[in-house]
Amino acid sequence: MGETKSLNQERYLILGAGLAGLSCGHHLPGPSCILEKEKIPGGLARSFERKGFTSDFTGHWLHMREPEIRTWIEKLMGEELITVERSASIFSHGIHTPYPFQANTYGLPHDVVADCILGFFAAREQLARGEAGPVKSFEDYIRQRMGDGIADHFMVPYNTKIFTIPPSEMSHEWCERFVPIPKPEDVVKGALSPMGASHGLGYNATFQYPASGGIGRLPQRIYEASQSDIRLGEAAVKINWKQKVVETQSGASFHYTFLVSTLPLPDLIFAMDDIPEPILLAARKLRATSVTYWDVGLAGRNPEDAPHWTYFPEPEFPFYRIGSASAAVPQVAPEGHRSHYVEVSHPRGTDCPHSVEDVLRGLRKAKYLKSDEDPILMHKTTIDCAYVLMDHAYGTARQTIMDYLESVDIHSIGRYGSWTYDSMEGALVQGKETARLLGQQEPRHSAT
């Protein structure tokens, strides 16, 4: 006789112990089981120590606006959590200007400053006259609200670099929170003085971060306080939605009443049996970028005014952003050292088009490295699913899948589960809100 698999019975089964999954498990009204493929919790909010440098999966800064989430996390983390005022810049035309570009053009070539100011007011006048027309793309949104100068000198080239497709091929509904629109006085003052638009614009003007140990301390604290049954090293590989059974790589089976998934949305669909063809077609339309980044460790402290991260819109630099956790929290680097993460974006499923030599040349050109200086640490990592591409097929395809999943008692949440652009707090909020909804629901689909 063949070996009989044990069948675990779970009302609430959660796939993934990242921030969304951990938050959902914490807030659910009853027991839950979380399956996590890695040996430690946290998903992309994990941290690592290499040669004395603590690093995250690139920049992970915690921005909390929701009072209930803030109260929960601050109580959980206590004095471990510190608040940092953002210092970010744009490097273009050989100089650093403060972030956001659209309100800080002082110091740029005069023709660039003129393009940005005149373009901004021309766009406002066009809107006021009702001549702007409907917004059909992210590029339309940029040009109508900020003007052609800001669009051409920063917003279009930078966003093309990070998303790998031009803003004209992207929808605009997602960006209102994440793309700050300056006021006229911000644009003018930011062109006349380096301190003219010094107040923080955008959702991330301040952020919080653990005093030591990297951002991984956050999911670790949630994990330690969790009442969920968390199975680490248990990867879900197959989902029978009709029988409501999840099979794992180890051969275990879990029967559920409600399934919460934080897997990338198309990956979830491809792991499910007997999916209707329209749903498969919708999943194939969902696109994302991968990000390959290098953790760089260097001798010597950060300069006093070193930005926490810098954007690079110009094509001669292979990376779209360089960040420095040690500029914000010096404890993440050994005494007398500094650290950076250097990010390159490319379409999901493709190889990174730039080599370590390309990156080092770019670092030297941007004066992050001296000509005769070599890193102590140079560690390469690729995040397979990094930025969701909210193109013109995105909205309909995503909604088609979400409606179908809801009908079979599956909730797909988190940045990649909900297939959206979101923050760490957004993942925590999604987990909390999903737990609230599940506490009020009865199953819509019975196992057959």
C-alpha positions in Angstrom: 0.0 0.0 0.0 1.1 3.5 -0.8 1.9 6.0 2.0 -1.1 8.0 3.1 -0.4 11.8 3.4 -1.6 13.5 6.5 -4.2 16.1 5.8 -4.0 19.2 8.0 -7.4 20.9 8.6 -7.2 24.7 8.7 -10.0 27.3 8.6 -7.5 30.0 7.7 -4.5 29.0 5.7 -2.0 31.8 4.7 0.7 31.4 2.0 3.8 33.5 2.9 5.2 34.9 6.2 6.0 38.3 4.8 4.5 41.4 6.3 1.0 40.9 4.8 0.8 37.3 5.8 2.1 37.9 9.3 -0.3 40.9 9.8 -3.2 38.8 8.6 -2.4 36.0 10.9 -2.0 38.4 13.8 -5.4 40.1 13.2 -7.5 37.0 12.4 -10.3 36.2 15.0 -9.3 32.5 15.2 -6.3 30.2 14.7 -4.4 30.3 11.4 -1.6 28.4 9.8 1.1 30.2 7.7 3.2 28.3 5.2 6.6 30.1 4.4 9.0 28.6 1.9 12.1 30.3 3.5 13.7 29.2 6.8 13.1 32.7 8.3 10.1 34.9 8.2 9.8 38.3 6.5 9.7 37.8 2.8 11.4 40.8 1.1 11.6 42.6 4.5 14.4 40.3 5.6 17.9 41.5 6.5 21.3 40.0 6.1 24.8 40.5 7.6 27.8 40.2 5.4 31.4 41.2 6.4 29.9 43.2 9.2 27.5 45.1 7.0 23.7 44.8 7.6 21.6 45.0 4.4 18.0 44.6 3.4 16.5 43.7 0.0 17.4 47.2 -1.2 15.8 50.2 0.6 13.1 49.2 3.1 12.0 52.3 5.0 8.8 52.2 7.1 6.3 54.9 6.5 3.3 54.7 8.9 0.3 56.9 8.5 -2.5 54.6 9.9 -2.9 55.2 13.6 -3.8 51.6 14.5 -0.9 50.2 12.6 1.5 52.7 14.1 0.3 51.9 17.6 0.7 48.2 17.1 4.2 48.4 15.5 5.5 50.9 18.0 4.3 48.9 20.9 5.8 45.8 19.4 9.2 47.3 18.6 9.5 49.7 21.5 12.7 51.7 21.6 14.1 49.6 18.7 12.4 51.9 16.3 13.8 55.3 15.4 12.4 58.1 13.3 14.5 59.6 10.5 13.8 62.7 8.4 14.3 61.9 4.8 17.3 63.2 2.9 17.0 62.2 -0.8 18.4 63.6 -4.0 18.5 63.5 -7.8 21.8 63.3 -9.7 21.6 64.9 -13.1 23.7 67.3 -15.1 26.6 66.4 -12.8 25.0 67.8 -9.6 22.8 66.7 -6.7 19.4 68.4 -6.3 17.0 67.6 -3.5 14.1 65.3 -4.0 11.5 65.8 -5.4 12.9 67.1 -8.7 9.7 68.9 -9.6 10.2 71.3 -6.6 14.0 71.6 -6.5 15.6 72.7 -9.7 18.0 75.3 -8.2 21.6 74.8 -9.4 20.6 73.0 -12.7 21.6 74.7 -16.0 19.5 77.8 -16.6 17.8 76.4 -19.7 16.7 73.3 -17.7 15.3 75.5 -14.9 13.4 77.7 -17.5 12.0 74.6 -19.2 10.7 73.2 -15.9 9.2 76.5 -14.6 7.6 77.6 -17.9 6.3 74.2 -18.6 4.7 73.9 -15.2 2.8 77.1 -15.6 1.9 76.4 -19.2 0.4 73.1 -18.1 -1.6 74.8 -15.3 -3.0 77.3 -17.7 -4.0 74.6 -20.2 -5.8 72.8 -17.4 -7.5 76.0 -16.3 -8.7 76.6 -19.9 -10.1 73.1 -20.1 -7.9 72.2 -23.0 -5.8 69.4 -21.5 -8.0 66.5 -22.6 -8.6 63.2 -20.8 -5.7 61.6 -18.9 -5.0 58.2 -20.7 -1.6 57.3 -19.3 1.0 58.0 -16.6 2.8 60.3 -19.1 -0.4 62.3 -19.6 -0.7 62.6 -15.9 2.9 63.9 -15.6 2.7 66.4 -18.4 -0.8 67.8 -17.5 0.1 68.3 -13.8 3.9 69.2 -14.0 4.5 70.3 -17.6 6.8 69.2 -20.4 10.0 70.4 -18.8 9.7 68.4 -15.6 8.5 65.5 -17.7 11.4 65.5 -20.2 14.2 66.3 -17.7 13.3 63.8 -15.0 9.9 62.1 -14.8 9.8 60.4 -18.1 13.4 59.2 -18.3 13.5 58.1 -14.6 10.2 56.2 -14.7 11.2 54.5 -18.0 14.4 53.4 -16.3 12.7 51.9 -13.2 9.7 50.4 -14.9 11.5 49.3 -18.1 8.6 50.7 -20.2 7.8 54.3 -21.0 5.1 56.1 -18.9 3.0 56.4 -22.1 2.4 52.6 -21.8 1.3 52.8 -18.2 -2.0 53.7 -16.5 -2.1 56.6 -14.1 -4.7 55.5 -11.5 -2.0 54.2 -9.1 0.3 57.2 -8.8 -1.6 60.0 -7.0 -0.2 59.0 -3.5 3.3 58.2 -4.7 4.0 61.0 -7.2 3.9 64.4 -5.3 2.5 67.3 -7.3 4.2 70.6 -6.2 2.3 73.8 -5.6 3.3 76.8 -7.7 5.2 78.4 -4.8 7.2 75.2 -4.4 8.2 75.3 -8.0 9.3 78.9 -7.9 11.0 78.9 -4.5 12.7 75.6 -5.4 14.2 77.2 -8.5 15.4 80.4 -6.7 17.1 78.9 -3.6 18.5 75.5 -2.5 16.3 75.9 0.6 13.3 77.2 -1.2 11.3 74.0 -1.2 13.1 72.4 1.7 9.9 71.1 3.4 9.2 67.5 2.9 7.0 66.7 -0.1 5.5 63.2 -0.7 4.4 60.3 1.4 7.9 59.5 2.7 9.1 62.8 4.2 9.9 60.9 7.4 10.4 57.2 8.0 11.1 54.7 10.7 13.7 52.0 10.9 15.2 49.7 13.6 18.1 51.1 15.4 20.1 47.9 14.7 19.7 44.7 12.8 18.0 46.1 9.7 14.4 46.1 8.7 14.3 42.3 9.3 13.8 43.1 13.0 10.2 44.2 12.2 8.9 40.8 10.8 11.0 39.0 13.4 9.2 40.8 16.2 5.8 40.1 14.6 6.8 36.4 14.2 7.9 36.1 17.8 4.6 37.6 19.1 2.4 35.6 16.6 -0.3 33.1 17.7 -0.3 31.6 14.3 1.0 28.1 13.5 3.9 29.2 11.2 5.6 26.5 9.2 9.0 27.7 8.0 10.7 25.9 5.0 7.2 24.8 3.8 6.7 25.9 0.2 3.3 25.6 -1.4 3.5 24.1 -4.9 0.0 23.1 -5.9 -3.5 24.4 -5.1 -6.6 22.3 -5.7 -9.2 25.0 -5.4 -12.1 22.6 -5.9 -11.1 20.4 -3.0 -9.6 23.3 -1.1 -6.3 21.6 -0.6 -2.8 23.0 -0.8 0.1 20.6 -1.3 3.7 21.5 -0.3 7.1 20.6 -1.6 7.6 18.4 1.4 4.6 16.3 0.5 2.3 17.6 3.2 -1.3 18.6 2.4 -3.4 21.3 4.0 -7.2 21.5 3.7 -8.5 25.0 4.2 -11.8 26.9 4.4 -10.3 30.3 3.4 -7.0 30.7 1.7 -5.0 33.9 1.9 -2.1 34.1 -0.6 0.8 36.6 -0.7 2.4 34.9 -3.7 2.8 37.1 -6.8 -0.7 37.1 -8.4 0.2 35.3 -11.7 2.3 32.8 -9.8 -0.7 31.9 -7.6 -2.9 31.3 -10.7 -0.3 29.1 -12.4 -0.1 27.0 -9.2 -3.8 26.3 -9.2 -5.4 23.3 -10.9 -8.1 23.5 -13.5 -8.2 27.3 -14.0 -10.7 28.6 -16.5 -9.0 29.8 -19.7 -10.1 33.5 -19.3 -8.3 33.6 -15.9 -5.2 32.1 -17.3 -5.2 34.6 -20.2 -5.6 37.4 -17.7 -2.7 36.1 -15.6 -0.5 36.0 -18.7 -1.1 39.7 -19.2 0.3 40.7 -15.8 3.9 42.0 -16.1 6.5 43.0 -13.6 10.1 44.0 -13.4 13.0 42.2 -11.7 15.6 44.3 -9.8 19.2 43.3 -9.6 21.1 45.1 -7.0 24.5 45.2 -5.4 25.2 45.6 -1.7 28.4 47.7 -1.6 30.5 48.1 1.5 33.3 50.7 1.7 35.9 52.0 4.1 35.2 55.6 5.3 32.2 57.1 6.8 29.3 58.7 4.9 29.7 62.5 4.5 27.6 64.5 6.9 25.1 65.5 4.2 25.0 62.2 2.4 21.5 61.5 1.0 19.7 58.3 2.1 19.0 57.6 -1.5 19.6 59.2 -4.9 17.7 58.9 -8.2 19.6 58.7 -11.5 17.5 59.6 -14.6 20.3 59.9 -17.1 21.0 56.9 -19.4 24.8 57.0 -19.0 24.2 55.5 -15.5 23.2 51.8 -15.5 21.4 52.1 -12.2 18.2 54.0 -11.4 18.9 54.5 -7.8 21.7 54.3 -5.2 20.7 54.1 -1.5 22.7 54.2 1.7 21.2 52.6 4.8 24.3 53.7 6.7 23.6 57.4 5.9 20.3 57.1 7.7 21.3 54.6 10.4 25.1 54.4 10.8 24.9 51.3 13.0 24.2 49.1 9.9 27.9 49.5 8.8 31.1 48.7 10.8 32.6 51.7 12.6 34.3 54.0 10.1 32.6 52.4 7.1 29.6 53.1 4.8 27.2 51.0 2.7 25.2 51.4 -0.4 22.7 49.4 -2.5 22.8 50.0 -6.2 19.6 49.1 -8.2 19.2 48.1 -11.8 15.7 47.2 -13.2 15.0 44.8 -16.1 11.9 42.9 -17.3 10.9 40.0 -15.1 12.3 36.7 -16.4 15.3 38.4 -18.2 18.9 38.6 -17.1 20.3 41.9 -15.8 21.8 43.8 -18.8 24.6 45.3 -16.8 27.7 43.8 -15.3 29.5 44.5 -12.0 32.1 46.5 -14.1 29.3 48.7 -15.5 28.1 49.4 -12.0 31.6 50.2 -10.7 32.2 52.6 -13.6 28.9 54.3 -12.8 29.7 54.6 -9.1 33.0 56.2 -10.0 31.4 58.6 -12.5 28.9 59.6 -9.8 31.8 60.0 -7.3 30.5 57.4 -4.9 33.8 55.6 -5.5 37.3 57.2 -5.9 39.2 56.2 -9.0 41.6 54.1 -7.0 39.0 52.8 -4.4 37.7 49.2 -4.4 34.7 47.9 -2.3 35.2 45.7 0.7 31.9 44.1 -0.1 30.2 43.7 -3.5 27.3 41.3 -3.3 24.8 40.8 -6.1 21.1 39.8 -5.6 18.2 39.6 -8.0 14.6 40.2 -6.8 12.6 38.2 -9.3 9.3 40.2 -8.8 10.0 43.8 -8.0 7.8 46.4 -9.6 4.4 45.6 -10.9 3.8 47.1 -14.4 0.5 48.9 -14.4 0.2 49.0 -18.1 -3.0 49.5 -20.1 -3.9 45.8 -19.8 -3.3 45.7 -16.1 -6.6 47.0 -14.6 -9.0 44.7 -16.4 -6.7 41.6 -16.1 -6.2 42.1 -12.4 -9.8 42.7 -11.6 -10.8 39.6 -13.6 -8.5 37.5 -11.5 -9.5 39.1 -8.2 -13.2 38.5 -8.9 -12.6 34.9 -9.7 -10.4 34.3 -6.6 -13.0 35.8 -4.3 -15.6 33.4 -5.7 -13.5 30.4 -4.7 -12.6 31.8 -1.2 -9.1 32.8 -2.0 -7.9 36.3 -0.9 -4.7 37.5 -2.7 -3.0 40.3 -0.7 0.3 42.1 -0.2 2.3 44.1 -2.7 2.5 41.2 -5.1 -0.5 39.3 -4.1 -2.7 42.3 -4.8 -0.4 43.1 -7.8 0.0 46.8 -7.0 2.5 49.5 -6.0 2.5 49.7 -2.2 4.6 50.3 0.9 5.4 48.1 3.9 2.7 49.7 5.8 0.3 49.0 2.9 1.1 45.3 3.3 0.4 45.4 7.1 -2.9 47.3 6.4 -3.9 44.8 3.7 -3.3 41.9 6.2 -5.3 43.6 8.9 -8.2 44.5 6.5 -8.3 41.0 5.1 -8.5 39.5 8.6 -11.4 41.8 9.4 -13.3 40.7 6.2 -12.7 37.0 6.8 -14.0 37.3 10.3 -17.3 38.4 8.8 -17.5 35.9 5.9 -19.0 32.5 5.3 -17.4 30.4 2.6 -18.8 31.0 -0.9 -17.4 27.8 -2.3 -17.6 24.3 -0.8 -15.0 21.6 -1.4 -16.1 19.1 -4.0 
